[in-house]
């Protein structure tokens, strides 16, 4: 067995090098991201290190010689059988040897016959498979995307982004769109973990609804755990000339809503809550239960790991209906978490934010934008 270590800029690069040197039958034994060696390596981008191996295969010449010898031996034995046909014991022994030689001949011929390509192997060597890996798409979802949608050989192996994008566009759910929850529910809650940018996101949407759609907006801050959050929302409310109410307990929410009764939409900023803190989550549930007719936006940072995202969504499963806003797309290089949601719960998706600028850096998410993200072609509006 021949074993060798390879390095590449990404998974696709290192797989290409392995196939180029060891051939399509090479097996990757180990793969990981590493920093380049040397003092200056700490300042360089991580590379992919892979250990690959290939089984030693006898050369065609050697196979041919063995095959010829085996056939010559078989012909010799046939003559012996004809001469010694009266000896039953000898005939049985010769037949046994012939059977063994036939097995050897079959094995050698099979070794020299090209094997049909294995579809799963083609998939794992393909450009699109590595695009999914690079973007940290859920590993349980990748086989479904690649196997259940009848990729042909050209699509699998092609590095042409247009071919890949055209095919993926056919399998993306059609109901990825923003339902404009603000026009369906008067009171909208913004919830989610700490530090994901809820307050800034509220300011962006408030400005859009107010300045572009001409709606009357009211704000409520229930985030009294952070003084800075109230002050930040107060600055935005003053600039946009939007009334702001501050509540210090869930019981005050109805009075605040009544004071903003003349508003078309009332946006409620809640305190950041860790999905792991049971007590804090119960406080949020208590606040949400106070208002029956409401919309809910779950705000999540795009920097959230896929495993953590699953846990967060599981913890918020008590909500019957909500939308997800992915923030901080300008801080990430992988977008698999968005595709994971798109393929499993497409109706959850609504907005993405791409920076701190108010009211600009927010966009409605679409299938086309998700594909651009995956293929490195996404440009902020």
MARRO-884758 format. One record per residue: x, z, y of N, C-alpha, C in turn; residue in one letter. Coordinates in steps of 0.2 Angstrom, whole numbers, padded with zeros to 4 digits, always signed. Example, Ala and Ser with C-alpha at 12.3 -4.5 7.8 and 13.67 -1.06 7.14 Angstrom:
residues 2
+0066+0039-0028+0062+0039-0022+0066+0039-0016A
+0064+0035-0011+0068+0036-0005+0064+0039+0000S
END
This chain:
residues 381
+0004+0000-0006+0000+0000+0000+0004+0000+0006X
+0003-0004+0011+0007-0005+0017+0003-0001+0022X
+0006+0004+0026+0003+0008+0031+0007+0007+0037X
+0003+0007+0043+0006+0006+0049+0002+0009+0055X
+0005+0011+0060+0002+0014+0066+0001+0009+0072X
-0004+0008+0075-0006+0003+0080-0008+0007+0086X
-0007+0004+0092-0009+0006+0099-0013+0001+0102X
-0018+0003+0106-0022-0002+0110-0025+0001+0116X
-0027-0003+0121-0031+0000+0127-0037+0003+0125X
-0041+0000+0120-0047+0002+0118-0048+0001+0111X
-0054+0002+0108-0055+0001+0101-0055-0006+0099X
-0058-0011+0103-0058-0018+0102-0051-0021+0102X
-0047-0018+0106-0040-0020+0107-0036-0018+0101X
-0036-0012+0099-0032-0010+0093-0035-0013+0086X
-0041-0014+0086-0044-0018+0080-0042-0025+0079X
-0041-0028+0085-0039-0035+0085-0031-0035+0083X
-0027-0030+0085-0020-0030+0083-0020-0029+0075X
-0024-0024+0073-0024-0023+0066-0025-0029+0062X
-0031-0032+0063-0033-0038+0060-0028-0044+0060X
-0025-0045+0066-0020-0050+0067-0013-0049+0063X
-0011-0043+0062-0005-0041+0058-0007-0040+0050X
-0012-0036+0049-0013-0034+0042-0019-0038+0039X
-0023-0042+0043-0028-0046+0040-0035-0043+0040X
-0040-0046+0038-0047-0044+0038-0048-0038+0033X
-0044-0038+0028-0046-0033+0023-0042-0026+0024X
-0039-0025+0030-0036-0019+0032-0041-0013+0033X
-0039-0007+0031-0043-0002+0032-0040+0003+0037X
-0045+0006+0042-0042+0010+0047-0043+0017+0044X
-0037+0021+0043-0037+0028+0040-0039+0033+0045X
-0036+0032+0051-0037+0037+0056-0037+0034+0063X
-0041+0037+0068-0041+0034+0074-0042+0040+0080X
-0039+0040+0085-0040+0045+0090-0037+0042+0097X
-0039+0045+0102-0036+0044+0109-0030+0048+0110X
-0025+0045+0113-0019+0049+0114-0016+0047+0121X
-0012+0051+0124-0008+0050+0130-0002+0046+0128X
+0001+0041+0132+0007+0038+0131+0013+0043+0131X
+0018+0042+0127+0023+0047+0126+0028+0046+0132X
+0032+0052+0133+0037+0052+0139+0034+0056+0145X
+0039+0057+0149+0037+0061+0155+0032+0058+0159X
+0032+0052+0160+0027+0048+0164+0020+0047+0161X
+0020+0049+0154+0014+0048+0150+0008+0052+0153X
+0009+0057+0156+0004+0062+0158+0000+0058+0164X
+0003+0054+0167+0000+0050+0173-0003+0044+0171X
-0003+0042+0165-0006+0036+0162-0012+0037+0159X
-0016+0031+0158-0022+0031+0155-0021+0032+0147X
-0026+0036+0144-0026+0037+0137-0026+0030+0133X
-0023+0030+0128-0024+0024+0123-0026+0026+0117X
-0029+0021+0113-0031+0022+0106-0026+0021+0101X
-0025+0026+0097-0020+0026+0091-0024+0026+0085X
-0022+0021+0081-0025+0020+0074-0020+0019+0069X
-0021+0022+0063-0017+0021+0057-0021+0017+0052X
-0018+0011+0050-0021+0006+0046-0017+0005+0040X
-0021+0003+0035-0017+0001+0028-0020-0005+0025X
-0016-0008+0021-0018-0014+0017-0015-0013+0010X
-0019-0014+0005-0017-0014-0002-0012-0020-0003X
-0007-0018-0007-0002-0024-0009-0005-0028-0014X
-0006-0035-0012-0009-0040-0017-0003-0044-0020X
-0003-0046-0026+0002-0050-0029+0001-0057-0026X
+0007-0060-0025+0008-0067-0022+0004-0072-0026X
+0002-0077-0023-0002-0082-0027+0003-0085-0032X
+0010-0086-0031+0014-0089-0035+0015-0084-0042X
+0015-0078-0040+0016-0073-0046+0009-0073-0050X
+0004-0073-0047-0003-0074-0050-0003-0080-0054X
-0001-0086-0052-0001-0092-0055+0003-0092-0062X
+0009-0089-0061+0014-0088-0067+0010-0084-0072X
+0008-0078-0070+0004-0074-0075-0001-0077-0079X
-0005-0081-0075-0011-0085-0077-0009-0090-0083X
-0003-0094-0081-0001-0099-0086+0002-0096-0092X
+0005-0090-0091+0008-0087-0097+0002-0084-0102X
-0003-0082-0099-0009-0079-0103-0012-0085-0106X
-0013-0090-0103-0016-0096-0106-0012-0099-0112X
-0006-0099-0111-0001-0102-0116-0002-0097-0122X
-0002-0090-0121-0002-0086-0126-0009-0087-0130X
-0014-0088-0126-0021-0089-0130-0021-0095-0134X
-0017-0101-0132-0017-0107-0136-0013-0105-0142X
-0008-0102-0142-0003-0100-0147-0007-0096-0153X
-0011-0091-0150-0015-0087-0155-0021-0091-0158X
-0023-0096-0155-0028-0101-0158-0025-0104-0164X
-0019-0107-0163-0016-0110-0169-0015-0105-0175X
-0013-0099-0173-0012-0094-0178-0018-0093-0182X
-0023-0093-0179-0030-0091-0182-0031-0097-0187X
-0030-0103-0185-0031-0109-0189-0027-0109-0195X
-0021-0107-0195-0016-0107-0200-0018-0101-0205X
-0020-0095-0202-0021-0089-0206-0028-0087-0207X
-0032-0093-0207-0040-0091-0207-0042-0087-0213X
-0038-0087-0218-0040-0083-0224-0039-0076-0224X
-0035-0074-0219-0033-0067-0218-0038-0064-0213X
-0043-0060-0216-0048-0057-0211-0046-0052-0206X
-0041-0048-0209-0038-0043-0204-0034-0046-0199X
-0030-0051-0200-0026-0054-0195-0031-0057-0190X
-0036-0061-0193-0041-0064-0188-0044-0059-0183X
-0046-0053-0186-0049-0048-0181-0044-0046-0176X
-0038-0045-0178-0033-0043-0173-0032-0048-0168X
-0031-0054-0170-0030-0059-0165-0036-0060-0160X
-0042-0060-0163-0048-0060-0159-0048-0054-0154X
-0046-0048-0156-0046-0043-0151-0041-0044-0145X
-0035-0047-0147-0030-0049-0142-0032-0054-0138X
-0036-0059-0140-0039-0064-0136-0044-0061-0131X
-0048-0057-0133-0053-0054-0129-0049-0050-0123X
-0044-0047-0125-0040-0043-0119-0037-0048-0115X
-0034-0054-0117-0031-0059-0113-0036-0062-0109X
-0042-0063-0111-0048-0066-0107-0049-0062-0101X
-0049-0055-0103-0051-0051-0097-0046-0051-0092X
-0039-0051-0094-0034-0052-0089-0034-0058-0085X
-0036-0064-0089-0037-0070-0085-0042-0070-0080X
-0048-0067-0082-0054-0066-0077-0052-0062-0071X
-0048-0057-0072-0046-0053-0066-0041-0056-0062X
-0037-0060-0064-0032-0064-0060-0035-0069-0056X
-0040-0073-0060-0044-0078-0056-0048-0075-0051X
-0051-0069-0052-0055-0066-0047-0051-0064-0041X
-0045-0062-0042-0041-0060-0037-0039-0065-0032X
-0038-0071-0035-0037-0077-0031-0042-0081-0028X
-0049-0078-0030-0055-0081-0027-0056-0078-0020X
-0057-0081-0015-0059-0078-0008-0066-0074-0009X
-0066-0068-0007-0072-0064-0007-0076-0065-0001X
-0083-0065-0002-0087-0066+0003-0087-0060+0008X
-0087-0062+0015-0086-0057+0020-0092-0051+0019X
-0090-0045+0020-0094-0040+0020-0098-0039+0027X
-0104-0039+0027-0107-0039+0033-0106-0033+0037X
-0106-0027+0034-0105-0021+0037-0098-0020+0040X
-0093-0024+0036-0086-0024+0039-0086-0028+0045X
-0090-0034+0045-0090-0038+0051-0092-0035+0057X
-0098-0031+0056-0101-0027+0061-0096-0022+0064X
-0092-0018+0060-0087-0013+0063-0081-0017+0066X
-0080-0023+0065-0074-0026+0068-0077-0030+0074X
-0083-0030+0075-0086-0035+0081-0085-0032+0088X
-0085-0036+0092-0084-0034+0099-0090-0030+0102X
-0096-0031+0100-0102-0027+0102-0102-0020+0099X
-0099-0020+0093-0099-0013+0089-0094-0009+0094X
-0088-0012+0096-0084-0008+0100-0086-0006+0107X
-0090-0011+0109-0093-0009+0116-0098-0003+0115X
-0102-0002+0110-0106+0003+0109-0102+0010+0108X
-0096+0009+0104-0092+0015+0103-0089+0017+0110X
-0086+0012+0113-0083+0014+0120-0088+0018+0125X
-0094+0016+0124-0099+0019+0128-0103+0025+0125X
-0100+0027+0120-0102+0033+0116-0110+0033+0115X
-0112+0027+0112-0119+0026+0110-0119+0031+0104X
-0125+0034+0103-0127+0038+0097-0125+0034+0090X
-0120+0037+0086-0118+0034+0080-0124+0032+0075X
-0129+0036+0076-0135+0035+0071-0139+0029+0073X
-0138+0027+0080-0142+0022+0083-0138+0015+0082X
-0132+0015+0082-0128+0009+0081-0130+0004+0075X
-0130+0007+0069-0132+0003+0063-0139+0000+0064X
-0143+0004+0067-0150+0001+0069-0150-0005+0073X
-0146-0004+0078-0145-0010+0083-0142-0016+0080X
-0137-0015+0076-0133-0020+0073-0136-0023+0067X
-0139-0019+0063-0141-0022+0056-0149-0024+0056X
-0153-0020+0060-0160-0021+0059-0162-0027+0064X
-0158-0030+0068-0160-0035+0072-0157-0042+0071X
-0154-0043+0064-0152-0049+0062-0147-0053+0066X
-0142-0050+0068-0136-0053+0071-0134-0058+0067X
-0132-0064+0070-0128-0069+0066-0121-0068+0067X
-0117-0072+0063-0110-0071+0063-0107-0073+0070X
-0109-0078+0074-0107-0079+0080-0108-0073+0085X
-0114-0071+0085-0115-0065+0089-0111-0059+0088X
-0110-0058+0081-0106-0052+0079-0099-0052+0082X
-0096-0058+0081-0089-0059+0082-0087-0061+0089X
-0092-0063+0093-0091-0066+0099-0089-0060+0104X
-0084-0062+0108-0082-0058+0114-0085-0060+0120X
-0090-0065+0120-0093-0068+0126-0099-0063+0128X
-0098-0060+0134-0103-0056+0136-0110-0059+0137X
-0110-0065+0139-0116-0068+0140-0120-0068+0133X
-0117-0070+0128-0120-0071+0121-0123-0064+0119X
-0118-0059+0120-0120-0052+0118-0126-0049+0123X
-0126-0051+0129-0131-0048+0134-0138-0052+0132X
-0137-0058+0131-0144-0062+0130-0147-0059+0123X
-0143-0058+0118-0146-0055+0112-0149-0048+0113X
-0145-0044+0117-0147-0037+0118-0153-0037+0122X
-0154-0041+0127-0160-0042+0131-0166-0043+0127X
-0165-0046+0121-0171-0047+0117-0174-0041+0113X
-0169-0036+0112-0171-0030+0108-0172-0024+0113X
-0171-0025+0119-0172-0019+0124-0180-0018+0124X
-0182-0012+0124-0189-0011+0125-0192-0013+0132X
-0198-0016+0132-0200-0019+0138-0203-0014+0143X
-0204-0008+0141-0208-0003+0145-0203+0002+0148X
-0196-0001+0150-0192+0003+0154-0193+0002+0161X
-0197+0006+0164-0198+0005+0171-0201+0011+0174X
-0201+0012+0181-0203+0018+0184-0210+0017+0186X
-0214+0022+0184-0221+0022+0185-0223+0024+0191X
-0218+0026+0196-0220+0028+0202-0224+0034+0202X
-0222+0039+0199-0225+0046+0197-0228+0049+0204X
-0225+0048+0209-0227+0051+0216-0234+0048+0218X
-0236+0042+0216-0242+0040+0218-0248+0042+0213X
-0246+0045+0207-0251+0047+0202-0252+0055+0203X
-0247+0058+0205-0247+0065+0205-0245+0068+0212X
-0249+0072+0215-0247+0074+0222-0242+0079+0222X
-0241+0083+0217-0236+0088+0217-0231+0086+0211X
-0225+0086+0214-0219+0083+0209-0214+0089+0209X
-0212+0091+0203-0207+0096+0202-0201+0092+0200X
-0195+0095+0202-0188+0092+0200-0185+0098+0197X
-0183+0097+0190-0181+0102+0186-0174+0100+0183X
-0170+0104+0180-0164+0102+0176-0159+0107+0177X
-0153+0106+0174-0147+0111+0174-0144+0112+0181X
-0140+0116+0181-0137+0118+0188-0132+0112+0189X
-0131+0110+0196-0126+0106+0198-0127+0099+0196X
-0133+0097+0195-0134+0090+0193-0136+0085+0199X
-0137+0089+0205-0139+0085+0211-0147+0085+0212X
-0150+0090+0210-0158+0089+0211-0160+0089+0219X
-0156+0093+0223-0158+0093+0230-0157+0087+0234X
-0151+0084+0232-0149+0078+0235-0154+0072+0233X
-0156+0072+0227-0160+0067+0224-0167+0068+0227X
-0169+0074+0228-0176+0075+0232-0176+0072+0238X
-0170+0073+0242-0169+0070+0249-0170+0062+0249X
-0166+0059+0244-0166+0052+0243-0173+0049+0242X
-0177+0052+0238-0184+0050+0236-0189+0052+0242X
-0188+0057+0245-0192+0059+0251-0191+0054+0256X
-0185+0052+0258-0183+0047+0263-0186+0040+0261X
-0186+0038+0255-0188+0032+0253-0196+0032+0253X
-0199+0037+0251-0207+0037+0251-0209+0037+0259X
-0205+0041+0263-0207+0042+0270-0206+0036+0274X
-0200+0034+0274-0197+0028+0278-0200+0021+0276X
-0199+0020+0269-0201+0013+0266-0208+0012+0265X
-0211+0018+0262-0218+0017+0260-0223+0020+0265X
-0221+0023+0270-0225+0026+0275-0229+0032+0272X
-0227+0036+0267-0231+0041+0265-0229+0048+0268X
-0234+0052+0269-0233+0059+0271-0230+0063+0266X
-0224+0066+0267-0221+0070+0262-0220+0077+0264X
-0221+0082+0259-0220+0089+0260-0215+0092+0255X
-0211+0096+0257-0206+0099+0253-0207+0107+0252X
-0206+0109+0245-0206+0116+0244-0199+0118+0240X
-0196+0123+0242-0190+0125+0239-0192+0132+0235X
-0191+0131+0229-0191+0137+0224-0185+0139+0222X
-0179+0136+0225-0172+0138+0223-0170+0143+0228X
-0172+0149+0227-0170+0155+0232-0164+0158+0229X
-0161+0156+0223-0155+0159+0220-0149+0157+0224X
-0150+0151+0227-0144+0148+0230-0146+0147+0238X
-0143+0151+0242-0145+0150+0249-0143+0143+0252X
-0138+0141+0249-0136+0134+0251-0141+0129+0250X
-0144+0129+0244-0149+0124+0242-0155+0124+0247X
-0157+0130+0250-0163+0130+0255-0160+0127+0261X
-0154+0129+0263-0151+0126+0269-0150+0119+0269X
-0148+0116+0263-0147+0109+0263-0154+0105+0263X
-0159+0108+0260-0165+0105+0260-0168+0105+0267X
-0167+0111+0271-0169+0112+0278-0166+0106+0282X
-0160+0105+0281-0157+0100+0285-0160+0093+0284X
-0161+0091+0278-0165+0085+0277-0172+0085+0279X
-0175+0090+0279-0182+0090+0281-0182+0090+0289X
-0177+0092+0292-0177+0092+0300-0176+0085+0302X
-0171+0081+0298-0169+0075+0300-0175+0070+0299X
-0178+0071+0293-0184+0066+0291-0190+0068+0294X
-0190+0074+0298-0197+0077+0301-0202+0078+0296X
-0200+0081+0290-0204+0083+0285-0205+0091+0284X
-0211+0093+0284-0212+0100+0283-0209+0103+0277X
-0206+0109+0277-0203+0113+0272-0206+0120+0271X
-0208+0121+0265-0210+0128+0263-0205+0131+0258X
-0204+0138+0259-0200+0141+0254-0204+0147+0251X
-0203+0147+0244-0207+0152+0240-0202+0156+0236X
-0203+0163+0235-0199+0167+0232-0201+0170+0225X
-0207+0168+0224-0210+0169+0217-0215+0164+0215X
-0216+0163+0209-0221+0158+0206-0228+0159+0209X
-0230+0165+0210-0236+0166+0213-0238+0164+0220X
-0232+0162+0223-0233+0159+0230-0234+0152+0230X
-0234+0148+0225-0234+0141+0225-0240+0138+0227X
-0246+0141+0226-0252+0138+0228-0253+0139+0235X
-0251+0144+0238-0252+0145+0245-0248+0140+0249X
-0242+0139+0246-0237+0134+0249-0240+0127+0249X
-0243+0125+0243-0247+0119+0242-0252+0118+0247X
-0256+0123+0248-0262+0123+0252-0260+0122+0259X
-0254+0125+0261-0252+0123+0268-0249+0116+0269X
-0248+0113+0264-0245+0106+0264-0251+0101+0261X
-0257+0103+0262-0263+0100+0259-0264+0093+0262X
-0261+0092+0268-0262+0085+0272-0257+0080+0270X
-0252+0082+0265-0247+0078+0263-0249+0073+0258X
-0246+0067+0257-0248+0063+0252-0244+0065+0245X
-0238+0067+0246-0234+0069+0240-0230+0076+0242X
-0230+0081+0238-0227+0087+0239-0221+0087+0233X
-0215+0088+0235-0209+0088+0231-0207+0095+0230X
-0206+0098+0224-0204+0105+0223-0197+0105+0220X
-0192+0108+0224-0185+0109+0222-0185+0116+0218X
-0183+0116+0212-0182+0122+0208-0175+0124+0207X
-0174+0130+0205-0167+0132+0204-0165+0129+0197X
-0158+0128+0197-0155+0125+0191-0155+0130+0185X
-0157+0127+0180-0158+0132+0174-0154+0129+0168X
-0150+0134+0165-0146+0132+0159-0151+0132+0153X
-0151+0127+0149-0156+0126+0143-0154+0131+0138X
-0148+0135+0139-0146+0140+0134-0149+0147+0136X
-0151+0147+0142-0153+0154+0144-0161+0155+0143X
-0163+0158+0138-0170+0159+0137-0174+0162+0142X
-0171+0167+0146-0175+0171+0151-0176+0166+0157X
-0171+0162+0159-0172+0158+0165-0177+0152+0163X
-0176+0150+0157-0181+0144+0155-0188+0147+0155X
-0189+0153+0153-0196+0156+0153-0199+0156+0160X
-0194+0158+0165-0196+0158+0172-0198+0151+0174X
-0195+0146+0172-0197+0139+0174-0203+0137+0171X
-0204+0139+0165-0211+0138+0161-0216+0141+0165X
-0215+0147+0167-0221+0151+0171-0222+0148+0177X
-0217+0145+0181-0218+0142+0187-0222+0135+0186X
-0220+0131+0181-0223+0125+0180-0231+0126+0178X
-0232+0131+0174-0239+0132+0172-0244+0134+0177X
-0241+0136+0183-0245+0138+0189-0249+0132+0192X
-0246+0126+0191-0249+0120+0193-0251+0115+0188X
-0257+0114+0187-0260+0110+0181-0259+0102+0182X
-0261+0100+0188-0260+0093+0190-0253+0091+0193X
-0248+0089+0190-0242+0089+0192-0238+0083+0189X
-0232+0081+0192-0228+0076+0189-0221+0080+0188X
-0217+0078+0184-0211+0082+0183-0205+0077+0182X
-0200+0078+0186-0194+0074+0185-0188+0079+0182X
-0185+0077+0176-0180+0081+0173-0173+0077+0176X
-0169+0080+0180-0163+0078+0183-0157+0079+0178X
-0154+0074+0176-0148+0075+0172-0142+0072+0174X
-0136+0075+0174-0130+0071+0176-0128+0066+0170X
-0126+0060+0173-0123+0056+0168-0117+0058+0164X
-0114+0063+0167-0108+0066+0164-0109+0070+0158X
-0115+0071+0157-0117+0076+0151-0116+0072+0144X
-0113+0076+0140-0111+0073+0133-0117+0072+0129X
-0117+0067+0125-0123+0065+0121-0126+0071+0117X
-0121+0075+0114-0124+0081+0110-0127+0086+0114X
-0125+0087+0120-0128+0092+0125-0135+0089+0127X
-0135+0082+0129-0141+0079+0131-0146+0080+0126X
-0145+0079+0119-0150+0080+0114-0152+0087+0114X
-0148+0092+0115-0150+0099+0116-0154+0100+0122X
-0153+0097+0127-0157+0098+0133-0164+0096+0132X
-0164+0089+0130-0171+0086+0129-0175+0090+0124X
-0172+0093+0119-0175+0097+0114-0178+0103+0117X
-0174+0106+0121-0176+0113+0125-0182+0111+0130X
-0182+0105+0132-0188+0104+0137-0194+0100+0133X
-0194+0101+0127-0199+0097+0123-0206+0100+0124X
-0206+0106+0127-0212+0109+0129-0216+0105+0134X
-0213+0101+0138-0216+0097+0143-0220+0091+0139X
-0226+0090+0141-0230+0085+0138-0228+0078+0141X
-0226+0078+0148-0225+0071+0151-0220+0073+0156X
-0215+0069+0156-0210+0069+0162-0206+0063+0162X
-0202+0062+0167-0197+0057+0168-0190+0059+0169X
-0185+0055+0167-0178+0057+0168-0175+0053+0174X
-0171+0057+0178-0167+0054+0183-0160+0055+0181X
-0156+0050+0180-0149+0051+0178-0145+0051+0185X
-0141+0056+0186-0137+0056+0192-0130+0055+0191X
-0126+0054+0196-0118+0053+0196-0116+0048+0192X
-0119+0042+0192-0116+0036+0188-0110+0034+0191X
-0108+0036+0197-0102+0034+0200-0096+0038+0198X
-0098+0043+0193-0092+0048+0191-0091+0046+0183X
-0094+0041+0180-0093+0040+0173-0091+0033+0172X
-0088+0032+0166-0086+0026+0163-0090+0024+0157X
-0094+0028+0154-0098+0027+0148-0105+0028+0150X
-0110+0024+0147-0117+0024+0148-0121+0024+0142X
-0118+0026+0136-0122+0026+0130-0128+0031+0130X
-0127+0037+0134-0133+0041+0134-0139+0038+0137X
-0138+0034+0142-0144+0030+0145-0147+0025+0139X
-0143+0022+0136-0145+0017+0131-0149+0021+0125X
-0146+0027+0123-0149+0031+0118-0156+0033+0120X
-0157+0035+0126-0164+0036+0129-0169+0030+0129X
-0165+0024+0131-0169+0018+0132-0172+0016+0125X
-0168+0017+0120-0170+0014+0113-0175+0019+0109X
-0175+0025+0111-0179+0030+0108-0185+0033+0112X
-0184+0034+0119-0190+0036+0123-0190+0032+0129X
-0191+0025+0129-0190+0021+0135-0194+0023+0141X
-0200+0026+0140-0205+0028+0145-0202+0034+0149X
-0197+0037+0146-0194+0043+0150-0190+0041+0156X
-0187+0035+0156-0182+0033+0161-0186+0031+0168X
-0182+0033+0173-0185+0032+0180-0180+0029+0185X
-0176+0034+0187-0171+0032+0192-0164+0034+0190X
-0159+0031+0193-0152+0032+0193-0149+0033+0200X
-0145+0038+0201-0141+0039+0207-0134+0037+0206X
-0131+0034+0212-0124+0031+0211-0120+0034+0217X
-0121+0039+0220-0117+0042+0225-0121+0047+0229X
-0118+0050+0234-0121+0055+0238-0125+0053+0244X
-0124+0046+0246-0127+0044+0252-0135+0045+0252X
-0138+0047+0257-0145+0048+0258-0147+0043+0263X
-0152+0039+0262-0157+0038+0256-0155+0033+0251X
-0148+0030+0252-0147+0024+0249-0145+0024+0241X
-0141+0029+0239-0138+0029+0232-0143+0031+0227X
-0149+0027+0226-0153+0028+0221-0157+0022+0219X
-0158+0021+0213-0161+0014+0211-0166+0015+0205X
-0171+0011+0204-0175+0011+0198-0171+0008+0193X
-0171+0011+0187-0167+0009+0181-0171+0003+0178X
-0168-0002+0175-0171-0007+0172-0166-0009+0166X
-0169-0013+0161-0166-0015+0155-0159-0019+0157X
-0160-0023+0162-0155-0028+0164-0149-0023+0167X
-0150-0018+0171-0145-0014+0173-0142-0010+0168X
-0145-0008+0162-0142-0004+0157-0137-0009+0153X
-0139-0015+0152-0135-0020+0149-0128-0021+0153X
-0129-0022+0160-0124-0023+0164-0119-0017+0164X
-0122-0011+0163-0118-0005+0162-0113-0005+0156X
-0116-0007+0151-0113-0007+0144-0107-0012+0144X
-0108-0018+0148-0104-0023+0147-0099-0023+0153X
-0099-0018+0157-0094-0017+0163-0096-0022+0169X
-0102-0024+0169-0104-0028+0175-0109-0025+0180X
-0110-0018+0179-0115-0015+0184-0112-0014+0191X
-0116-0017+0196-0114-0016+0203-0119-0012+0206X
-0117-0007+0210-0122-0003+0214-0125-0007+0219X
-0132-0007+0220-0136-0010+0225-0134-0007+0232X
END
